[in-house]
Amino acid sequence: MGWKPPAAALCSGLLYFFGTGFTPIPALTWLAPLPVLLLAPGVSARSAAAAAFLAGVLGSANNWAHSLHSTDVPLPMALGISAGTAVTLTAAVLLFRALLLRGQPLLAAVAAPAVWTGALYLVALTNPTGVMGTPANSMGDLPVVLQIASVTGFWGVEFVLLLVPAGIAAVAGSTVHRWRTGAAVAVVVIGVLGFGIVRLAGETGPSQRVALIAPNQGHWAVEVGTAEGDRLIQAYAERISALPQGVRLVVLPEGEFGVDDASLPSLVSPLTTAARDRGADVVVGYVRRSGSARLNTALAIPANGGSPVAYVRDQARELVYAAGAGVQICGEVNLARPSRDYAAAGARTLAIPAADEKVNGWQHARVASLRGVENGLGVAWSGRSGALMVSDGTGRIVAEAHTGGEGTFTTVVADLPAGPGATPYTRLGDWFAWLCLVITVAGVCVSVLSSRWKGGRDDSAGVE
């Protein structure tokens, strides 16, 4: 095999390892696939596949240590994600290699990111928990890159991140149409960044003051009716009452309390009083026992003393609002809906109770802000044992804090700008992901037909 495939695999793997994950270095994400893509046309298909697979495994190993102690993503699931990532990267590299060796550098540069993006979309369609932690996540603090999501969904961000290294590798590895390929890729990238600059220059909508409150000592579903539960309710009510004037929306974390039908009023009554006294709608997360079911619920308590409205995760049939913000729950941001449904219905902000593990708080909050970019929605994200974040409809972070400090609670008070509202993506849906699947099929067909026209697979450029 020689030293080149292992070296390329190690380089790509390390770039992915540090360029993605919970504390990514965004610049590395753009470079991560480049070593295995540069290698591919100069070695056999088997060596290229081995290098790509190893790079995918190494790169996605950055969450294994967390998974040893995680209930959200236990180690068997993390290993499965690593295997899927490795297989997808391998498929992208092999199709890139085949098309480049057949004199199709532009199609090679486009097909590789199409394979990656199309595969992620199929996972999102079939996985009830959706997707997060993909390379697009690493761009969470670079909103200029994220704006294309308002047209393509986050699929466009995934595509561009792999298009750049694929374009470089196609130009470097081809002797035909290389400058045409480079120019085409450059036009796309400049267009994406230019669109981002223009969209970020637009004015934000009117703001309303919001407060995010989360405990510094993480817990889950403290039982209402117990001494601990009653103390926590009272502490929240006092904290809400002490908020500064002008706050119109208060968001508490997901799953703060455990209730049944008998104990629910003991939670709702003090928070209703606090909401009325402060003049702010309150969103509180709790787990309601109903027979053998455990219903993950967010309750919107209006400031005017009206009846609270419950939103049940994964079961909501009607959209629920608090101070005009659409209410949804934590893990639902891993899916396109209900964020897209709220935008289509006219919402311009989201209120999201969340419950992350401390180490992945940044990552999941950025998934939420990316959904905001997709649909033109400002986001108020209140994460237990994670991040408290306010972002505008372009993904710019307005305010952020992390739990775990001194005192009972961490509190963020900030002005939440209304996003521009429904975007082309809101209206058109996952059209770009489907386009990626079409490009993938076209790339495979061109590769197969070219091989047949030449009387068999031409791997001469890949003989070591």
C-alpha positions as a Markdown table, in Angstrom:
| # | Residue | x | y | z |
|---|---|---|---|---|
| 1 | Met | 0.0 | 0.0 | 0.0 |
| 2 | Gly | 2.9 | 2.4 | 0.7 |
| 3 | Trp | 2.9 | 5.3 | 3.1 |
| 4 | Lys | 0.7 | 7.7 | 1.3 |
| 5 | Pro | -2.7 | 6.2 | 2.1 |
| 6 | Pro | -2.1 | 5.9 | 5.9 |
| 7 | Ala | -0.6 | 9.4 | 5.9 |
| 8 | Ala | -3.6 | 10.9 | 4.0 |
| 9 | Ala | -6.0 | 9.1 | 6.3 |
| 10 | Leu | -4.3 | 10.4 | 9.4 |
| 11 | Cys | -4.2 | 13.9 | 8.1 |
| 12 | Ser | -7.9 | 14.0 | 7.1 |
| 13 | Gly | -8.8 | 12.2 | 10.3 |
| 14 | Leu | -7.1 | 14.7 | 12.5 |
| 15 | Leu | -8.5 | 17.6 | 10.6 |
| 16 | Tyr | -12.0 | 16.2 | 11.0 |
| 17 | Phe | -11.3 | 15.4 | 14.7 |
| 18 | Phe | -10.4 | 19.0 | 15.5 |
| 19 | Gly | -12.6 | 20.7 | 12.9 |
| 20 | Thr | -15.9 | 19.2 | 14.1 |
| 21 | Gly | -17.3 | 18.1 | 17.4 |
| 22 | Phe | -18.1 | 20.0 | 20.6 |
| 23 | Thr | -15.3 | 22.7 | 20.3 |
| 24 | Pro | -14.6 | 22.8 | 16.5 |
| 25 | Ile | -11.9 | 24.9 | 14.8 |
| 26 | Pro | -14.0 | 26.0 | 11.7 |
| 27 | Ala | -11.0 | 26.5 | 9.3 |
| 28 | Leu | -10.0 | 22.9 | 9.7 |
| 29 | Thr | -13.4 | 21.7 | 8.5 |
| 30 | Trp | -12.9 | 23.1 | 5.1 |
| 31 | Leu | -9.6 | 21.3 | 4.7 |
| 32 | Ala | -10.5 | 17.9 | 6.3 |
| 33 | Pro | -11.4 | 15.9 | 3.2 |
| 34 | Leu | -8.6 | 17.3 | 1.1 |
| 35 | Pro | -5.8 | 14.8 | 1.9 |
| 36 | Val | -7.9 | 11.7 | 1.0 |
| 37 | Leu | -9.3 | 13.4 | -2.1 |
| 38 | Leu | -5.9 | 14.4 | -3.3 |
| 39 | Leu | -4.7 | 10.9 | -2.7 |
| 40 | Ala | -7.6 | 9.1 | -4.5 |
| 41 | Pro | -6.7 | 9.4 | -8.2 |
| 42 | Gly | -3.1 | 8.3 | -7.6 |
| 43 | Val | -3.8 | 5.0 | -5.9 |
| 44 | Ser | -6.0 | 2.0 | -6.4 |
| 45 | Ala | -9.7 | 2.1 | -5.5 |
| 46 | Arg | -9.0 | -0.2 | -2.6 |
| 47 | Ser | -6.3 | 2.0 | -1.1 |
| 48 | Ala | -8.5 | 5.1 | -1.6 |
| 49 | Ala | -11.4 | 3.5 | 0.1 |
| 50 | Ala | -9.3 | 2.3 | 3.0 |
| 51 | Ala | -7.9 | 5.7 | 3.5 |
| 52 | Ala | -11.3 | 7.4 | 3.4 |
| 53 | Phe | -12.9 | 4.9 | 5.7 |
| 54 | Leu | -10.1 | 5.3 | 8.3 |
| 55 | Ala | -10.2 | 9.1 | 8.1 |
| 56 | Gly | -14.0 | 9.0 | 8.7 |
| 57 | Val | -13.6 | 6.8 | 11.8 |
| 58 | Leu | -10.7 | 8.8 | 13.2 |
| 59 | Gly | -12.5 | 12.1 | 12.5 |
| 60 | Ser | -15.7 | 11.1 | 14.2 |
| 61 | Ala | -13.9 | 9.6 | 17.3 |
| 62 | Asn | -14.0 | 13.1 | 18.8 |
| 63 | Asn | -17.2 | 12.3 | 20.6 |
| 64 | Trp | -16.3 | 8.8 | 21.9 |
| 65 | Ala | -15.0 | 9.9 | 25.3 |
| 66 | His | -18.3 | 11.9 | 25.9 |
| 67 | Ser | -20.3 | 8.9 | 24.8 |
| 68 | Leu | -18.8 | 6.7 | 27.6 |
| 69 | His | -20.9 | 8.7 | 30.1 |
| 70 | Ser | -23.7 | 10.0 | 27.9 |
| 71 | Thr | -27.3 | 9.0 | 28.0 |
| 72 | Asp | -28.1 | 11.1 | 24.9 |
| 73 | Val | -25.6 | 9.4 | 22.7 |
| 74 | Pro | -24.2 | 6.2 | 24.3 |
| 75 | Leu | -21.1 | 4.6 | 23.0 |
| 76 | Pro | -22.8 | 2.0 | 20.8 |
| 77 | Met | -24.7 | 4.8 | 19.0 |
| 78 | Ala | -21.5 | 6.8 | 18.7 |
| 79 | Leu | -19.7 | 3.9 | 17.1 |
| 80 | Gly | -22.6 | 3.5 | 14.7 |
| 81 | Ile | -22.4 | 7.1 | 13.8 |
| 82 | Ser | -18.7 | 6.8 | 13.2 |
| 83 | Ala | -19.3 | 3.8 | 10.9 |
| 84 | Gly | -21.9 | 5.6 | 8.9 |
| 85 | Thr | -19.7 | 8.7 | 8.6 |
| 86 | Ala | -16.8 | 6.6 | 7.4 |
| 87 | Val | -19.0 | 4.7 | 4.8 |
| 88 | Thr | -20.4 | 8.0 | 3.5 |
| 89 | Leu | -17.0 | 9.6 | 3.2 |
| 90 | Thr | -15.7 | 6.5 | 1.4 |
| 91 | Ala | -18.5 | 6.6 | -1.1 |
| 92 | Ala | -17.9 | 10.3 | -1.8 |
| 93 | Val | -14.2 | 9.7 | -2.3 |
| 94 | Leu | -14.6 | 6.7 | -4.6 |
| 95 | Leu | -17.1 | 8.5 | -6.8 |
| 96 | Phe | -14.8 | 11.5 | -7.0 |
| 97 | Arg | -11.9 | 9.2 | -8.0 |
| 98 | Ala | -13.9 | 7.4 | -10.6 |
| 99 | Leu | -15.2 | 10.6 | -12.3 |
| 100 | Leu | -11.8 | 12.3 | -12.2 |
| 101 | Leu | -10.1 | 9.3 | -13.8 |
| 102 | Arg | -12.7 | 9.4 | -16.5 |
| 103 | Gly | -12.0 | 13.0 | -17.4 |
| 104 | Gln | -14.9 | 14.6 | -15.6 |
| 105 | Pro | -13.3 | 16.9 | -13.0 |
| 106 | Leu | -16.3 | 19.3 | -12.7 |
| 107 | Leu | -18.7 | 16.5 | -12.1 |
| 108 | Ala | -16.3 | 14.9 | -9.7 |
| 109 | Ala | -16.0 | 18.1 | -7.7 |
| 110 | Val | -19.8 | 18.4 | -7.5 |
| 111 | Ala | -20.7 | 14.7 | -7.0 |
| 112 | Ala | -18.5 | 14.2 | -3.9 |
| 113 | Pro | -20.4 | 16.8 | -1.8 |
| 114 | Ala | -23.6 | 15.6 | -3.4 |
| 115 | Val | -23.0 | 12.0 | -2.1 |
| 116 | Trp | -22.2 | 13.3 | 1.4 |
| 117 | Thr | -25.2 | 15.7 | 1.5 |
| 118 | Gly | -27.7 | 13.2 | 0.0 |
| 119 | Ala | -26.6 | 10.5 | 2.4 |
| 120 | Leu | -27.2 | 12.9 | 5.4 |
| 121 | Tyr | -30.6 | 13.7 | 4.0 |
| 122 | Leu | -31.6 | 10.0 | 3.8 |
| 123 | Val | -30.5 | 9.6 | 7.4 |
| 124 | Ala | -32.6 | 12.6 | 8.4 |
| 125 | Leu | -35.6 | 11.1 | 6.7 |
| 126 | Thr | -35.3 | 7.7 | 8.3 |
| 127 | Asn | -33.9 | 8.5 | 11.8 |
| 128 | Pro | -36.6 | 9.7 | 14.1 |
| 129 | Thr | -34.1 | 11.7 | 16.1 |
| 130 | Gly | -32.8 | 13.6 | 13.1 |
| 131 | Val | -29.2 | 14.7 | 12.7 |
| 132 | Met | -26.8 | 17.0 | 14.5 |
| 133 | Gly | -23.0 | 17.3 | 15.0 |
| 134 | Thr | -22.4 | 17.3 | 11.2 |
| 135 | Pro | -19.7 | 19.5 | 9.6 |
| 136 | Ala | -22.3 | 22.3 | 9.1 |
| 137 | Asn | -22.5 | 22.5 | 12.9 |
| 138 | Ser | -18.9 | 23.7 | 13.0 |
| 139 | Met | -19.9 | 26.8 | 11.2 |
| 140 | Gly | -22.2 | 27.8 | 14.0 |
| 141 | Asp | -20.3 | 31.0 | 14.9 |
| 142 | Leu | -19.7 | 32.0 | 11.2 |
| 143 | Pro | -23.1 | 33.3 | 10.2 |
| 144 | Val | -21.8 | 34.5 | 6.8 |
| 145 | Val | -21.5 | 30.8 | 5.8 |
| 146 | Leu | -24.8 | 29.8 | 7.2 |
| 147 | Gln | -27.0 | 32.2 | 5.2 |
| 148 | Ile | -27.3 | 29.9 | 2.2 |
| 149 | Ala | -29.4 | 27.7 | 4.5 |
| 150 | Ser | -32.3 | 30.1 | 4.1 |
| 151 | Val | -32.5 | 28.9 | 0.5 |
| 152 | Thr | -31.2 | 25.4 | 0.6 |
| 153 | Gly | -31.7 | 24.3 | 4.2 |
| 154 | Phe | -28.6 | 23.3 | 6.1 |
| 155 | Trp | -27.9 | 20.9 | 3.2 |
| 156 | Gly | -26.4 | 23.7 | 1.3 |
| 157 | Val | -23.9 | 24.4 | 4.1 |
| 158 | Glu | -22.9 | 20.7 | 4.1 |
| 159 | Phe | -22.5 | 20.8 | 0.3 |
| 160 | Val | -20.3 | 23.8 | 0.2 |
| 161 | Leu | -18.0 | 22.6 | 3.0 |
| 162 | Leu | -17.1 | 19.5 | 0.9 |
| 163 | Leu | -17.3 | 21.3 | -2.5 |
| 164 | Val | -14.2 | 23.5 | -1.7 |
| 165 | Pro | -11.7 | 20.7 | -1.0 |
| 166 | Ala | -13.3 | 18.6 | -3.8 |
| 167 | Gly | -12.8 | 21.4 | -6.2 |
| 168 | Ile | -9.2 | 21.9 | -5.1 |
| 169 | Ala | -8.5 | 18.2 | -5.5 |
| 170 | Ala | -10.2 | 18.1 | -8.9 |
| 171 | Val | -8.0 | 20.9 | -10.2 |
| 172 | Ala | -4.9 | 19.3 | -8.8 |
| 173 | Gly | -5.6 | 15.8 | -10.0 |
| 174 | Ser | -6.9 | 16.5 | -13.6 |
| 175 | Thr | -5.2 | 17.4 | -16.8 |
| 176 | Val | -8.4 | 18.4 | -18.6 |
| 177 | His | -10.8 | 21.3 | -18.0 |
| 178 | Arg | -9.0 | 22.0 | -14.7 |
| 179 | Trp | -9.3 | 25.8 | -14.8 |
| 180 | Arg | -12.9 | 25.6 | -15.9 |
| 181 | Thr | -13.6 | 23.4 | -12.9 |
| 182 | Gly | -11.7 | 25.8 | -10.6 |
| 183 | Ala | -13.6 | 28.8 | -11.9 |
| 184 | Ala | -17.0 | 27.1 | -11.5 |
| 185 | Val | -16.3 | 26.1 | -7.9 |
| 186 | Ala | -14.9 | 29.6 | -7.1 |
| 187 | Val | -18.1 | 31.2 | -8.6 |
| 188 | Val | -20.3 | 29.0 | -6.3 |
| 189 | Val | -18.2 | 29.7 | -3.2 |
| 190 | Ile | -18.0 | 33.5 | -3.9 |
| 191 | Gly | -21.8 | 33.5 | -4.5 |
| 192 | Val | -22.5 | 31.7 | -1.2 |
| 193 | Leu | -20.3 | 34.1 | 0.8 |
| 194 | Gly | -21.6 | 37.2 | -1.1 |
| 195 | Phe | -25.2 | 36.1 | -0.4 |
| 196 | Gly | -24.2 | 35.8 | 3.2 |
| 197 | Ile | -22.8 | 39.3 | 3.4 |
| 198 | Val | -25.8 | 40.8 | 1.7 |
| 199 | Arg | -28.3 | 39.0 | 4.0 |
| 200 | Leu | -26.3 | 39.9 | 7.1 |
| 201 | Ala | -26.5 | 43.5 | 6.1 |
| 202 | Gly | -30.3 | 43.5 | 6.3 |
| 203 | Glu | -32.1 | 45.1 | 9.2 |
| 204 | Thr | -33.4 | 42.9 | 12.0 |
| 205 | Gly | -37.0 | 43.0 | 13.0 |
| 206 | Pro | -38.5 | 44.5 | 16.2 |
| 207 | Ser | -37.1 | 43.0 | 19.4 |
| 208 | Gln | -38.8 | 41.9 | 22.6 |
| 209 | Arg | -36.9 | 41.3 | 25.9 |
| 210 | Val | -36.6 | 37.7 | 27.0 |
| 211 | Ala | -35.2 | 36.0 | 30.0 |
| 212 | Leu | -33.6 | 32.5 | 30.0 |
| 213 | Ile | -33.3 | 30.8 | 33.4 |
| 214 | Ala | -31.6 | 27.5 | 34.1 |
| 215 | Pro | -30.3 | 25.8 | 37.3 |
| 216 | Asn | -26.6 | 25.6 | 38.0 |
| 217 | Gln | -26.9 | 22.2 | 39.5 |
| 218 | Gly | -28.4 | 20.0 | 36.7 |
| 219 | His | -31.3 | 17.6 | 37.5 |
| 220 | Trp | -34.1 | 16.0 | 35.6 |
| 221 | Ala | -37.8 | 15.9 | 36.4 |
| 222 | Val | -37.8 | 16.9 | 40.0 |
| 223 | Glu | -41.0 | 15.6 | 41.5 |
| 224 | Val | -43.6 | 18.3 | 42.2 |
| 225 | Gly | -45.1 | 17.7 | 45.6 |
| 226 | Thr | -41.8 | 16.7 | 47.2 |
| 227 | Ala | -39.8 | 19.1 | 49.4 |
| 228 | Glu | -37.2 | 19.5 | 46.7 |
| 229 | Gly | -39.7 | 20.1 | 43.9 |
| 230 | Asp | -41.6 | 22.7 | 45.9 |
| 231 | Arg | -38.4 | 24.5 | 46.8 |
| 232 | Leu | -37.4 | 24.6 | 43.1 |
| 233 | Ile | -40.8 | 25.9 | 42.0 |
| 234 | Gln | -40.7 | 28.7 | 44.6 |
| 235 | Ala | -37.1 | 29.6 | 43.6 |
| 236 | Tyr | -38.2 | 29.9 | 40.0 |
| 237 | Ala | -41.2 | 32.0 | 40.9 |
| 238 | Glu | -39.0 | 34.3 | 43.0 |
| 239 | Arg | -36.4 | 34.6 | 40.2 |
| 240 | Ile | -39.1 | 35.4 | 37.6 |
| 241 | Ser | -40.5 | 38.1 | 39.9 |
| 242 | Ala | -37.1 | 39.6 | 40.3 |
| 243 | Leu | -36.5 | 40.0 | 36.6 |
| 244 | Pro | -36.0 | 43.5 | 35.3 |
| 245 | Gln | -38.9 | 45.5 | 33.9 |
| 246 | Gly | -39.7 | 45.0 | 30.2 |
| 247 | Val | -39.2 | 41.2 | 30.0 |
| 248 | Arg | -42.0 | 39.8 | 28.0 |
| 249 | Leu | -41.0 | 36.1 | 27.7 |
| 250 | Val | -39.3 | 33.8 | 30.2 |
| 251 | Val | -38.1 | 30.4 | 29.0 |
| 252 | Leu | -37.1 | 27.7 | 31.5 |
| 253 | Pro | -35.4 | 24.4 | 30.6 |
| 254 | Glu | -36.8 | 21.1 | 29.4 |
| 255 | Gly | -37.9 | 18.5 | 31.8 |
| 256 | Glu | -37.4 | 20.6 | 35.0 |
| 257 | Phe | -40.3 | 18.9 | 36.8 |
| 258 | Gly | -42.0 | 15.6 | 37.0 |
| 259 | Val | -45.8 | 15.8 | 37.4 |
| 260 | Asp | -49.0 | 13.9 | 37.2 |
| 261 | Asp | -52.6 | 15.2 | 36.8 |
| 262 | Ala | -52.9 | 15.6 | 40.6 |
| 263 | Ser | -49.6 | 17.6 | 41.1 |
| 264 | Leu | -49.7 | 19.7 | 37.9 |
| 265 | Pro | -51.7 | 22.6 | 39.6 |
| 266 | Ser | -49.0 | 22.9 | 42.2 |
| 267 | Leu | -46.5 | 23.7 | 39.5 |
| 268 | Val | -48.8 | 25.9 | 37.3 |
| 269 | Ser | -50.3 | 28.1 | 40.1 |
| 270 | Pro | -47.1 | 29.7 | 41.4 |
| 271 | Leu | -45.7 | 30.2 | 37.9 |
| 272 | Thr | -49.0 | 31.7 | 36.7 |
| 273 | Thr | -48.8 | 34.2 | 39.6 |
| 274 | Ala | -45.2 | 35.1 | 38.8 |
| 275 | Ala | -46.1 | 35.5 | 35.1 |
| 276 | Arg | -49.0 | 37.8 | 35.8 |
| 277 | Asp | -47.0 | 39.9 | 38.3 |
| 278 | Arg | -44.0 | 40.2 | 35.9 |
| 279 | Gly | -46.2 | 40.8 | 32.9 |
| 280 | Ala | -44.3 | 38.0 | 30.9 |
| 281 | Asp | -45.3 | 34.8 | 29.3 |
| 282 | Val | -43.5 | 31.8 | 30.9 |
| 283 | Val | -42.5 | 28.6 | 29.2 |
| 284 | Val | -41.7 | 25.7 | 31.5 |
| 285 | Gly | -40.7 | 22.2 | 30.6 |
| 286 | Tyr | -41.9 | 19.1 | 32.6 |
| 287 | Val | -42.4 | 15.4 | 32.2 |
| 288 | Arg | -46.0 | 14.4 | 32.8 |
| 289 | Arg | -46.9 | 10.8 | 33.8 |
| 290 | Ser | -49.9 | 9.5 | 32.0 |
| 291 | Gly | -50.3 | 5.8 | 32.7 |
| 292 | Ser | -47.2 | 4.2 | 31.5 |
| 293 | Ala | -46.3 | 7.1 | 29.2 |
| 294 | Arg | -43.9 | 9.9 | 30.0 |
| 295 | Leu | -44.8 | 13.0 | 28.1 |
| 296 | Asn | -42.1 | 15.5 | 27.5 |
| 297 | Thr | -44.1 | 18.7 | 27.7 |
| 298 | Ala | -43.6 | 22.5 | 27.4 |
| 299 | Leu | -46.3 | 24.6 | 29.0 |
| 300 | Ala | -46.9 | 28.1 | 27.8 |
| 301 | Ile | -48.3 | 30.2 | 30.7 |
| 302 | Pro | -49.7 | 33.6 | 29.5 |
| 303 | Ala | -49.1 | 36.8 | 31.3 |
| 304 | Asn | -52.7 | 37.8 | 31.1 |
| 305 | Gly | -53.9 | 35.0 | 33.4 |
| 306 | Gly | -55.4 | 33.0 | 30.5 |
| 307 | Ser | -55.4 | 29.2 | 30.4 |
| 308 | Pro | -51.9 | 27.6 | 29.9 |
| 309 | Val | -51.4 | 25.7 | 26.7 |
| 310 | Ala | -49.3 | 22.5 | 26.6 |
| 311 | Tyr | -47.0 | 21.4 | 23.8 |
| 312 | Val | -46.0 | 17.8 | 23.9 |
| 313 | Arg | -42.8 | 16.8 | 22.1 |
| 314 | Asp | -43.3 | 14.6 | 19.0 |
| 315 | Gln | -47.1 | 14.6 | 19.5 |
| 316 | Ala | -48.1 | 18.2 | 18.9 |
| 317 | Arg | -50.9 | 18.6 | 16.5 |
| 318 | Glu | -51.3 | 22.3 | 17.0 |
| 319 | Leu | -48.7 | 25.0 | 17.2 |
| 320 | Val | -48.3 | 26.7 | 20.5 |
| 321 | Tyr | -47.1 | 30.2 | 21.1 |
| 322 | Ala | -45.8 | 32.3 | 24.1 |
| 323 | Ala | -45.5 | 36.0 | 23.6 |
| 324 | Gly | -45.7 | 35.4 | 19.9 |
| 325 | Ala | -42.8 | 32.9 | 19.8 |
| 326 | Gly | -43.4 | 29.4 | 18.6 |
| 327 | Val | -42.8 | 26.8 | 21.3 |
| 328 | Gln | -40.9 | 23.6 | 20.6 |
| 329 | Ile | -38.6 | 21.3 | 22.6 |
| 330 | Cys | -34.9 | 20.6 | 22.4 |
| 331 | Gly | -34.4 | 17.5 | 20.3 |
| 332 | Glu | -36.9 | 18.7 | 17.7 |
| 333 | Val | -34.4 | 21.1 | 16.3 |
| 334 | Asn | -32.6 | 18.0 | 14.9 |
| 335 | Leu | -35.5 | 17.7 | 12.5 |
| 336 | Ala | -36.8 | 20.2 | 9.9 |
| 337 | Arg | -40.1 | 20.4 | 11.6 |
| 338 | Pro | -41.7 | 22.0 | 13.6 |
| 339 | Ser | -39.4 | 25.0 | 13.0 |
| 340 | Arg | -40.5 | 25.2 | 9.4 |
| 341 | Asp | -44.1 | 24.8 | 10.3 |
| 342 | Tyr | -43.9 | 27.8 | 12.7 |
| 343 | Ala | -42.3 | 30.0 | 10.1 |
| 344 | Ala | -44.9 | 29.0 | 7.5 |
| 345 | Ala | -47.6 | 29.9 | 10.0 |
| 346 | Gly | -46.1 | 33.4 | 10.4 |
| 347 | Ala | -43.9 | 33.1 | 13.5 |
| 348 | Arg | -40.7 | 35.1 | 13.6 |
| 349 | Thr | -39.2 | 33.8 | 16.9 |
| 350 | Leu | -38.9 | 30.4 | 18.7 |
| 351 | Ala | -38.9 | 29.6 | 22.4 |
| 352 | Ile | -37.1 | 26.3 | 23.1 |
| 353 | Pro | -36.7 | 24.6 | 26.5 |
| 354 | Ala | -33.7 | 22.3 | 26.2 |
| 355 | Ala | -31.8 | 19.8 | 28.3 |
| 356 | Asp | -28.3 | 19.1 | 27.0 |
| 357 | Glu | -25.4 | 17.5 | 28.7 |
| 358 | Lys | -22.9 | 20.2 | 29.6 |
| 359 | Val | -20.2 | 19.2 | 27.1 |
| 360 | Asn | -22.6 | 19.3 | 24.0 |
| 361 | Gly | -24.5 | 22.4 | 25.0 |
| 362 | Trp | -22.7 | 24.7 | 22.4 |
| 363 | Gln | -23.2 | 22.2 | 19.6 |
| 364 | His | -26.9 | 21.7 | 20.1 |
| 365 | Ala | -27.6 | 25.4 | 20.6 |
| 366 | Arg | -26.0 | 26.0 | 17.3 |
| 367 | Val | -28.3 | 23.5 | 15.6 |
| 368 | Ala | -31.1 | 25.6 | 16.9 |
| 369 | Ser | -29.7 | 28.8 | 15.6 |
| 370 | Leu | -29.1 | 27.1 | 12.2 |
| 371 | Arg | -32.8 | 26.2 | 12.1 |
| 372 | Gly | -33.5 | 29.8 | 12.8 |
| 373 | Val | -31.4 | 30.8 | 9.7 |
| 374 | Glu | -33.3 | 28.2 | 7.6 |
| 375 | Asn | -36.6 | 29.7 | 8.4 |
| 376 | Gly | -35.9 | 33.3 | 9.4 |
| 377 | Leu | -36.5 | 32.9 | 13.1 |
| 378 | Gly | -34.9 | 34.4 | 16.2 |
| 379 | Val | -34.3 | 31.8 | 18.8 |
| 380 | Ala | -34.5 | 31.8 | 22.6 |
| 381 | Trp | -32.8 | 28.6 | 23.8 |
| 382 | Ser | -32.9 | 27.7 | 27.5 |
| 383 | Gly | -30.6 | 24.7 | 28.0 |
| 384 | Arg | -30.4 | 22.8 | 31.4 |
| 385 | Ser | -26.8 | 21.8 | 32.1 |
| 386 | Gly | -25.8 | 23.4 | 28.8 |
| 387 | Ala | -26.1 | 26.7 | 27.0 |
| 388 | Leu | -28.5 | 29.6 | 27.4 |
| 389 | Met | -28.6 | 31.3 | 24.0 |
| 390 | Val | -30.4 | 34.1 | 22.1 |
| 391 | Ser | -29.8 | 34.3 | 18.4 |
| 392 | Asp | -31.3 | 36.4 | 15.6 |
| 393 | Gly | -32.8 | 35.2 | 12.4 |
| 394 | Thr | -29.4 | 35.2 | 10.7 |
| 395 | Gly | -27.7 | 33.0 | 13.3 |
| 396 | Arg | -25.8 | 35.8 | 15.0 |
| 397 | Ile | -25.5 | 35.2 | 18.7 |
| 398 | Val | -27.1 | 38.0 | 20.6 |
| 399 | Ala | -26.4 | 36.6 | 24.1 |
| 400 | Glu | -25.1 | 33.4 | 25.6 |
| 401 | Ala | -24.1 | 31.9 | 28.9 |
| 402 | His | -23.4 | 28.5 | 30.3 |
| 403 | Thr | -24.7 | 26.9 | 33.5 |
| 404 | Gly | -22.6 | 25.7 | 36.4 |
| 405 | Gly | -21.6 | 28.9 | 38.1 |
| 406 | Glu | -22.3 | 30.0 | 41.6 |
| 407 | Gly | -25.8 | 30.6 | 42.9 |
| 408 | Thr | -29.0 | 28.7 | 42.2 |
| 409 | Phe | -29.6 | 29.8 | 38.6 |
| 410 | Thr | -27.8 | 31.2 | 35.6 |
| 411 | Thr | -30.0 | 33.9 | 33.9 |
| 412 | Val | -29.7 | 35.6 | 30.6 |
| 413 | Val | -31.7 | 38.7 | 29.8 |
| 414 | Ala | -31.5 | 40.0 | 26.3 |
| 415 | Asp | -33.5 | 41.5 | 23.4 |
| 416 | Leu | -34.6 | 38.8 | 21.0 |
| 417 | Pro | -34.9 | 40.3 | 17.5 |
| 418 | Ala | -37.7 | 39.0 | 15.3 |
| 419 | Gly | -36.4 | 37.2 | 12.3 |
| 420 | Pro | -37.4 | 38.1 | 8.8 |
| 421 | Gly | -39.9 | 35.1 | 8.8 |
| 422 | Ala | -40.6 | 32.5 | 6.1 |
| 423 | Thr | -37.7 | 32.0 | 3.7 |
| 424 | Pro | -37.4 | 30.2 | 0.4 |
| 425 | Tyr | -36.4 | 27.1 | 2.3 |
| 426 | Thr | -39.6 | 27.4 | 4.4 |
| 427 | Arg | -41.6 | 27.4 | 1.2 |
| 428 | Leu | -39.7 | 25.0 | -1.0 |
| 429 | Gly | -38.4 | 22.5 | 1.6 |
| 430 | Asp | -35.6 | 20.0 | 1.0 |
| 431 | Trp | -35.3 | 20.6 | -2.8 |
| 432 | Phe | -31.5 | 21.0 | -2.6 |
| 433 | Ala | -31.1 | 17.7 | -0.8 |
| 434 | Trp | -33.1 | 16.0 | -3.6 |
| 435 | Leu | -30.9 | 17.7 | -6.1 |
| 436 | Cys | -27.9 | 16.2 | -4.4 |
| 437 | Leu | -29.4 | 12.8 | -4.7 |
| 438 | Val | -30.0 | 13.4 | -8.5 |
| 439 | Ile | -26.4 | 14.5 | -8.9 |
| 440 | Thr | -25.2 | 11.4 | -7.1 |
| 441 | Val | -27.2 | 9.1 | -9.4 |
| 442 | Ala | -26.0 | 11.1 | -12.4 |
| 443 | Gly | -22.4 | 10.8 | -11.3 |
| 444 | Val | -22.7 | 7.0 | -10.8 |
| 445 | Cys | -24.3 | 6.6 | -14.2 |
| 446 | Val | -21.6 | 8.7 | -16.0 |
| 447 | Ser | -18.9 | 6.7 | -14.2 |
| 448 | Val | -20.4 | 3.3 | -15.2 |
| 449 | Leu | -21.2 | 4.3 | -18.8 |
| 450 | Ser | -17.7 | 5.8 | -19.3 |
| 451 | Ser | -16.2 | 2.6 | -18.0 |
| 452 | Arg | -18.2 | 0.5 | -20.5 |
| 453 | Trp | -17.4 | 2.8 | -23.4 |
| 454 | Lys | -13.7 | 2.3 | -22.6 |
| 455 | Gly | -14.2 | -1.4 | -22.5 |
| 456 | Gly | -13.7 | -1.7 | -18.7 |
| 457 | Arg | -12.6 | 0.2 | -15.7 |
| 458 | Asp | -9.6 | 2.4 | -16.2 |
| 459 | Asp | -7.6 | 2.3 | -13.1 |
| 460 | Ser | -4.2 | 2.8 | -14.7 |
| 461 | Ala | -3.8 | 6.2 | -12.9 |
| 462 | Gly | -4.3 | 4.5 | -9.6 |
| 463 | Val | -1.8 | 1.7 | -9.9 |
| 464 | Glu | 0.8 | 2.1 | -7.2 |
